[in-house]
Amino acid sequence: MPAGLERAANPMSQPISQPADGALTLPLRQAHPGIADALPARARGGERLAAAAVAGLAWSLLLIAWALTPRSAGLGTHEELGLPPCHIQQVSGYPCPSCGMTTAFAAFVHGHVAAALSAQVMGTALAAACLLAGLGAGLTAVSGLSLAPITARLFYGRTWFRVLLALLLGSWALKAALVWAGWQ
């Protein structure tokens, strides 16, 4: 093979192809090195399989929430799944950190975003994240378009964990304050 036409170090590049007339042609990513940043990354087989599993899980959660009827009290919807009432709420009269999450999921998928936010802010955020994960993972599984560069930027470092923890504690404090004020 002539010098300079070896396979590029970029793992996203394609091998050099040789048409029937014998002329060597370079793949688009090698012929125009700057274009690699503009082209979307392609998911490999294992990544597509993992994306299909994530999409299946996300859509399953949303489908289960769709089958539930959100309670107007802002909590207790999980009892439709055969789960017992919240023990912390029964003993103390105040909600636990996850009180209202199932109700928020059910209200969100039924299109009642205000009711979902009223039930549990964190639950609404998780339902929205579940919807986005289902859409994004489904796109990757079906089309092979990798969203890894985007998700790597979103979940880089510990910032996402801090935001998630702050949202959980903040939504719990809000729920407890609403119960204390007698608004729920």
C-alpha positions as CSV (number, residue, x, y, z in Angstrom):
1,M,0.0,0.0,0.0
2,P,1.4,3.5,-0.9
3,A,2.8,5.5,2.0
4,G,0.2,7.8,3.6
5,L,-2.8,5.7,2.7
6,E,-2.6,3.5,5.8
7,R,-5.7,3.1,8.0
8,A,-6.2,6.3,10.1
9,A,-5.7,6.2,13.9
10,N,-9.3,7.5,14.3
11,P,-11.4,4.5,15.4
12,M,-14.4,6.1,13.7
13,S,-12.8,6.0,10.3
14,Q,-13.6,3.5,7.7
15,P,-11.1,1.3,5.9
16,I,-9.9,2.4,2.5
17,S,-12.0,1.0,-0.3
18,Q,-10.8,0.1,-3.8
19,P,-13.4,0.3,-6.6
20,A,-13.3,-2.0,-9.6
21,D,-11.3,0.4,-11.7
22,G,-8.4,0.1,-9.2
23,A,-8.3,3.7,-8.0
24,L,-7.9,4.1,-4.3
25,T,-10.4,6.3,-2.6
26,L,-10.3,7.7,0.9
27,P,-13.3,7.6,3.2
28,L,-14.9,10.9,3.9
29,R,-13.5,11.2,7.4
30,Q,-9.9,10.7,6.0
31,A,-10.3,12.8,3.0
32,H,-11.6,15.7,5.1
33,P,-10.1,15.3,8.6
34,G,-12.1,18.3,10.1
35,I,-15.4,16.7,9.2
36,A,-15.1,14.0,11.9
37,D,-16.2,16.6,14.5
38,A,-19.3,17.5,12.5
39,L,-20.4,13.9,11.8
40,P,-22.5,12.2,14.5
41,A,-20.8,9.3,16.2
42,R,-22.0,5.8,15.4
43,A,-23.0,3.3,18.1
44,R,-21.4,-0.1,18.0
45,G,-23.4,-3.3,18.5
46,G,-22.9,-3.6,22.2
47,E,-23.8,0.1,22.7
48,R,-27.0,-0.4,20.6
49,L,-27.9,-3.4,22.7
50,A,-27.4,-1.5,25.9
51,A,-29.5,1.4,24.5
52,A,-32.3,-1.1,23.7
53,A,-32.3,-2.3,27.3
54,V,-32.4,1.2,28.7
55,A,-35.2,2.2,26.3
56,G,-37.1,-0.9,27.2
57,L,-36.7,-0.2,30.9
58,A,-37.7,3.5,30.6
59,W,-40.7,2.8,28.4
60,S,-41.8,0.0,30.8
61,L,-41.7,2.4,33.8
62,L,-43.7,4.9,31.8
63,L,-46.2,2.3,30.7
64,I,-46.7,1.1,34.3
65,A,-47.3,4.7,35.4
66,W,-49.8,5.1,32.6
67,A,-51.8,2.2,33.9
68,L,-52.1,3.9,37.3
69,T,-54.6,6.5,38.3
70,P,-52.9,9.4,40.1
71,R,-54.5,10.2,43.5
72,S,-55.6,13.7,44.1
73,A,-54.1,13.7,47.6
74,G,-50.6,13.8,46.0
75,L,-49.5,10.4,47.4
76,G,-50.7,6.9,47.8
77,T,-50.8,5.9,44.1
78,H,-48.2,3.2,44.8
79,E,-50.9,1.3,46.7
80,E,-52.5,0.4,43.3
81,L,-49.3,-1.7,42.7
82,G,-50.1,-3.7,45.9
83,L,-47.5,-1.9,48.0
84,P,-48.4,-0.9,51.6
85,P,-49.0,2.8,52.6
86,C,-45.9,4.8,53.6
87,H,-45.0,3.9,57.2
88,I,-43.2,7.2,57.9
89,Q,-46.1,9.2,56.8
90,Q,-48.5,7.1,58.9
91,V,-46.4,7.4,62.0
92,S,-45.2,11.0,61.8
93,G,-47.8,12.6,59.6
94,Y,-45.1,14.0,57.4
95,P,-44.0,12.5,54.0
96,C,-40.8,10.5,53.5
97,P,-38.4,11.7,50.7
98,S,-40.1,9.5,48.1
99,C,-43.7,10.2,49.1
100,G,-45.6,11.3,46.0
101,M,-43.1,9.9,43.4
102,T,-45.4,7.3,42.0
103,T,-48.3,9.8,41.9
104,A,-46.0,12.3,40.1
105,F,-45.0,9.7,37.5
106,A,-48.6,8.8,36.9
107,A,-49.7,12.4,36.7
108,F,-46.8,13.2,34.3
109,V,-47.6,10.5,31.8
110,H,-51.3,11.4,31.9
111,G,-50.2,15.0,30.9
112,H,-51.0,16.6,34.2
113,V,-47.7,18.3,34.8
114,A,-48.9,20.8,37.4
115,A,-50.4,17.9,39.4
116,A,-47.2,16.0,39.0
117,L,-45.1,18.9,40.3
118,S,-47.6,19.4,43.2
119,A,-47.3,15.7,44.1
120,Q,-43.4,15.5,44.0
121,V,-41.0,17.8,42.2
122,M,-38.3,15.1,42.1
123,G,-40.7,12.5,40.8
124,T,-41.7,14.8,38.0
125,A,-38.0,15.4,37.1
126,L,-37.4,11.7,37.1
127,A,-40.5,11.0,34.9
128,A,-39.2,13.6,32.4
129,A,-35.7,12.1,32.6
130,C,-37.2,8.7,32.0
131,L,-39.1,10.0,28.9
132,L,-35.9,11.6,27.6
133,A,-33.9,8.4,28.3
134,G,-36.5,6.3,26.5
135,L,-36.5,8.6,23.5
136,G,-32.7,8.9,23.3
137,A,-31.9,5.3,24.0
138,G,-34.6,4.2,21.5
139,L,-33.0,6.5,18.9
140,T,-29.6,5.0,19.5
141,A,-31.0,1.4,19.4
142,V,-32.9,1.9,16.2
143,S,-30.7,4.3,14.2
144,G,-27.2,3.6,15.6
145,L,-26.7,7.3,16.3
146,S,-24.6,7.5,19.5
147,L,-25.6,10.0,22.1
148,A,-22.5,9.1,24.2
149,P,-20.8,12.5,23.5
150,I,-23.8,14.4,24.8
151,T,-24.4,12.2,27.8
152,A,-20.7,12.2,28.7
153,R,-20.8,16.0,29.0
154,L,-24.1,15.9,31.0
155,F,-22.8,13.3,33.5
156,Y,-19.2,14.4,33.7
157,G,-17.8,14.5,37.3
158,R,-20.0,14.6,40.4
159,T,-22.1,17.6,39.4
160,W,-25.0,15.6,38.3
161,F,-25.1,13.7,41.7
162,R,-25.1,17.0,43.6
163,V,-27.9,18.4,41.5
164,L,-29.9,15.1,42.0
165,L,-29.3,15.2,45.7
166,A,-30.3,18.8,46.0
167,L,-33.4,18.3,44.0
168,L,-34.4,15.3,46.2
169,L,-33.8,17.2,49.4
170,G,-35.5,20.3,48.1
171,S,-38.5,18.5,46.8
172,W,-38.8,16.7,50.1
173,A,-38.6,19.9,52.1
174,L,-41.3,21.5,49.8
175,K,-43.6,18.5,50.3
176,A,-43.1,18.6,54.0
177,A,-43.8,22.3,54.1
178,L,-47.0,21.9,52.1
179,V,-48.2,19.2,54.5
180,W,-47.2,21.4,57.5
181,A,-49.1,24.4,56.1
182,G,-52.1,22.2,55.5
183,W,-52.1,22.6,51.7
184,Q,-51.7,18.9,51.1
